[in-house]
Amino acid sequence: MVFADSIAKRRVGKTGLFKQFLALGLLAGLTIVVYFPSLHYSFLNYDDDEYVTANANVRSGLNLASLKWAFENRDAGHWQPITWISHQVDCTLYGLNAARHHLDSLVFHVANVCLLFLLLQWLTGASEKSLFVAAIFAVHPANVESVVWIAERKTLVCTLFHLSHVCRVCLVYAAPARGTLSSCARGVLLGGYVEVHGSHRAFVAAAA
């Protein structure tokens, strides 16, 4: 298969690996600098109350009862257990410290930016162009709402699983034996099956 052969031929040497880490560092730094002011923002009284501050099942933190609730409810009009769990983990660790909740949303966005760069670089072999596109994605105004509005974390989570799945497909095709990496990726990416929100759906194929 041409697609598999083109990916498999792309091997990163020591110099290329250094440049790759440098690019990832630059992207992470750019994203953090741009969105750092969001750490000083508080919760909003629009949807943040429904998702976190006034939601007893989230404020109680992560436990068996809240985990069961995350998979069974359709509060806020969507079935989004992974998003609920991420908010519950935040409440377990930080309580209602808004800055820490914003920080975790920023971490999700940094991860998405880095994944996008790696994916584009792998698919095209054009490091500079991939860096440019990922940088635009990092600071594009269309992403501001998802990063700085805590209730919109669902978009960040959905994007993370979507990009992870595409990366996994590339890894599987590039592996010497098809499916070699399936087992190690399956556990993490299985969560994509249960992250559905609004009109955006991210179904992750956990088995190749």
QUIMOSUL-V251104 format. One line per field, one symbol per residue. psi: psi as a letter, one per 30 degrees, with the letter a starting at -180 (. if undefined). A space follows every 10 residues. Layout:
psi=???
This chain:
psi=keeeeeeffj kjaeeeeeee eeeeeeeeee eeeegeffff lallgjeeee edegjefeff ajleeeeeee fflhlgglji eeeeeeeeee eeefbhjeee eeeeeeeeee eeeeeeeeee eeefgjeeee eeeeeeeegk fffeeeefje fgfeeeeeee eeeeeeeeee eeffkekkge geeffeeeff ffegjkkbgk kjjkjfk.
